[in-house]
Amino acid sequence: MAEEHQDINTEWQQIKDSVLNAATEVIQNENKKLWNEWWNDECRKAMEEKNLARMKCINRRTSINQNDYMQKRKIANGICKRKKREWLNDKIKQIEEANRQN
């Protein structure tokens, strides 16, 4: 019974590899497009700080913890909004420049 189980796993692995290889040849790999190209380390760090403050607020609900969380949330949202706005403005400038050059 153990040999049958190994044979089935071996056959399954061969079938899986064959299908993946065929799909790779036919479809080829596509590079993933970043959804949030504006996201960077500054945004990530601000979100981590906000999440830590949130966990602290959930674990011990005091007015100091709540105020700290709300302040860090406001800061994180502001950073992310600013980064996204800057990225969008740069994209718009690139598009306008490309349109002028035609």
N, C-alpha and C positions, 0 to 999 in steps of 0.2 A: 504494500500500500504506500509506503514511503517513496518507493521508486516511481510509482505512478504520479504521486504528488510533485516530485521533482521534474518528471518529464513534462507534466502539464505546465508547470512554471517556466520551464525552459522553452517550450513551444510558444507559450504566451509572450515571453520576452522577445523571441524571434519575430513573431507576428507584429508586435508593437514596434520593434525597431524597423521592420520593413515598411510599415505604414508611415512612420515618422520620416524615414529617409525619402520615400516617394513624395510625401507632402512637401518636404524641404526642396526637392528638385523641381517640382511643378510650381509651387506657390512662391518659393524662396522666402527668405527672412525679410520682414519689414522692420525698419527701425521704429521704435516706439516714439511717438510724438509726445513731448512733455505738455501736459495740460496747463501746468502752472509754471511757465518759463520764468516768471518774475520771482518765484519762491527761492529764497537763498538762506544762508546760515543765520542771518540776522532775524529773519522771520521765524525760523525753526527754534532759535534760542528763546525768543520772546514767547512763543507758544509753549515751550517746555516750562518756562517760569510760570506762565499763567496756569498750566495744568497742575503743576506742583502746588501752587496757591489754592487751586480748586480742591485738590485732594485734602489739603490741610483744613480747608473750610468745611468740607464734608465730614471729616473725622472729628473735628472739634468746632462746633458752630458758635463762634463768639463774634462780637461786633468788629473786633480788630481783624480777625481772619477774613470776615466778609468784606470789610473795607479794603484790605490788602488784595483780595481776589478781584474785586471790582476795579481797582486801580490798575492791576496788571492786565486784566482783560481789556481795559480801555487802551492801554499802551500797545498791547499786542495787535489789537484790531487796527489801531492807527498806523502802526508800522506796516502791516500787510496792505492796508488801503493805499498808503503812500507808495509802496513798492509797485503795486499793481498799476496805479495811476501813472507813475514814471515809465513803466514798461509800455503801457498803452500809448502814451505820448510819443515815445521813441518809435514805436511801430507806425504811428500815424505820420511822423516825420519821414520815415523810410519810404512809406507808400507815396507820400507827396513828392519826395525827391525822385523816386522812380517814375512817377507820372510826368514830372517836368522834363526828365531826360528822355522819356518815351522810348 
